[in-house]
């Protein structure tokens, strides 16, 4: 009667098998360690951002109260005194007080000239990295009869000469200094 029916073999036997899903196996310790490292990295980036911001704000207003004209040297000494850093609000207050004092001095002596009042231009002669070199240069300029002073700027000391009302006045005297100082230029104080 009939031959026993044989089972036919499937064409793709691997597709018919149930496959297990592939999972990444991690332990709780590994997940906690990754979280801690992520938090530490975020704190480090935040701290570096704060340091960068502080360095930008301290260098935002350089040299406002640290300009030292010839009349400000103590008892004939040719040295500049560094002033301690102060906040912007107290700096503005000190500037306002100084302006009021110069106006009172001008009213008291109507014919006298107040140094630097209304004279925004000067000639920057040279810049030194060392303060003592800048002081020696200023002393030499003062011996020759020039009004010389130092403007500190970060780690550098800029030697300037003269106080002028306009750029044209400063330009006339620029030729006197250009022989000795090749790269001198006119700038605002």
C-alpha positions in Angstrom: 0.0 0.0 0.0 1.8 2.8 0.1 5.2 3.7 1.1 5.6 5.6 4.3 5.6 9.3 3.6 8.9 10.8 4.4 9.3 14.2 5.8 10.7 16.7 3.4 13.8 18.6 4.5 13.4 22.3 4.8 15.3 24.4 2.4 16.7 26.9 4.9 17.1 25.1 8.2 18.9 28.0 9.9 16.0 30.4 9.5 13.6 28.2 11.1 15.5 27.9 14.4 14.6 30.4 17.0 17.5 32.7 17.6 18.3 34.3 20.9 18.6 38.2 20.9 22.1 39.5 21.3 22.3 41.8 24.4 25.2 43.8 25.7 25.9 42.5 29.1 27.0 45.0 31.6 27.1 44.9 35.3 25.7 47.5 37.7 29.3 48.4 38.7 30.2 49.3 35.1 27.2 51.5 34.7 27.9 53.3 38.0 31.6 53.8 37.1 30.6 55.3 33.7 28.1 57.7 35.4 30.7 58.8 38.0 33.3 59.5 35.2 30.7 61.5 33.3 29.9 63.7 36.3 33.6 64.2 37.0 34.2 65.3 33.4 31.3 67.7 33.5 32.7 69.3 36.8 36.2 69.6 35.2 34.8 71.4 32.1 32.7 73.7 34.4 35.8 74.5 36.6 37.9 75.4 33.6 35.2 77.6 32.2 35.1 79.5 35.5 38.8 80.0 35.5 38.7 81.3 31.9 35.9 83.7 32.7 37.8 85.1 35.7 40.9 85.7 33.6 38.9 87.5 31.0 37.2 89.8 33.6 40.5 90.8 35.3 42.1 91.7 32.0 39.1 93.6 30.7 40.1 97.0 32.1 43.9 97.1 32.3 45.8 100.1 33.3 42.9 102.5 34.2 44.3 103.5 37.6 47.8 102.5 37.0 49.0 105.2 34.6 51.8 106.9 36.4 52.6 110.4 35.1 55.8 112.2 36.0 54.2 114.2 38.8 53.0 111.1 40.6 56.5 109.7 41.5 57.2 109.9 45.2 59.8 112.4 46.2 61.9 112.4 43.1 62.3 108.6 42.9 62.0 107.2 39.4 60.1 104.1 40.4 56.6 103.1 39.7 54.4 101.6 42.4 52.0 98.9 41.5 48.5 99.5 42.8 46.5 96.6 44.1 43.7 95.3 42.0 40.3 96.7 43.0 36.7 96.0 41.8 35.2 97.8 38.9 32.7 99.7 41.1 35.3 101.1 43.4 37.5 101.9 40.4 34.7 103.9 38.9 34.2 105.7 42.2 37.9 106.6 42.4 37.9 107.9 38.9 34.9 110.1 39.6 36.6 111.4 42.8 39.8 112.2 40.8 37.8 114.0 38.2 36.1 116.1 40.8 39.4 116.9 42.5 41.0 118.0 39.2 38.0 120.3 38.4 38.2 121.8 41.9 42.0 122.4 41.4 41.3 124.0 38.0 38.7 126.3 39.5 41.1 127.3 42.4 43.9 128.2 40.0 42.3 129.5 36.9 45.5 130.0 34.9 47.2 126.7 36.0 47.2 123.7 33.8 46.2 120.4 35.4 48.4 117.6 34.1 46.6 115.4 31.6 43.3 117.1 31.8 41.9 117.3 28.2 45.1 115.8 26.8 44.2 112.3 25.7 47.1 111.6 23.3 50.6 110.5 24.0 53.5 108.9 22.1 54.3 105.3 23.0 58.0 105.0 22.5 59.0 101.4 23.5 57.7 98.4 25.5 59.8 96.5 28.0 59.2 93.2 29.7 61.2 94.2 32.7 60.1 97.2 34.9 63.6 98.3 35.8 64.5 98.8 32.1 61.4 100.9 31.6 62.2 103.0 34.7 65.8 103.7 33.3 64.3 104.8 30.0 61.9 107.1 31.7 64.7 108.6 33.9 66.7 109.3 30.8 63.8 111.0 29.0 63.1 113.1 32.1 66.8 114.3 32.2 66.3 115.5 28.6 63.3 117.5 29.7 60.5 115.3 28.4 57.3 114.4 30.2 57.6 110.6 30.5 55.6 107.9 32.3 55.0 104.2 32.3 51.8 102.4 31.5 51.7 98.9 32.8 49.9 96.4 30.6 49.9 92.8 31.8 53.5 91.6 32.0 54.8 94.5 29.9 55.7 98.2 30.6 55.0 100.8 28.0 57.1 103.9 28.1 55.3 107.0 26.8 56.3 110.6 26.4 54.2 113.8 26.2 50.6 114.7 26.7 48.8 116.2 23.7 45.4 117.7 23.0 45.2 116.5 19.4 46.9 114.0 17.1 48.4 116.8 15.0 50.2 118.1 18.1 51.5 114.7 18.9 52.5 114.1 15.3 54.7 117.2 15.3 56.7 115.8 18.2 56.7 112.2 16.9 59.6 113.1 14.6 61.8 114.0 17.6 61.5 110.5 19.0 61.5 108.5 15.7 65.3 108.7 15.4 65.9 106.8 18.6 62.7 104.8 18.8 61.9 103.3 15.4 58.5 101.9 16.2 57.1 104.8 18.2 53.5 105.7 17.6 50.7 108.0 18.7 48.1 106.5 21.1 45.3 107.4 23.5 46.2 107.4 27.1 
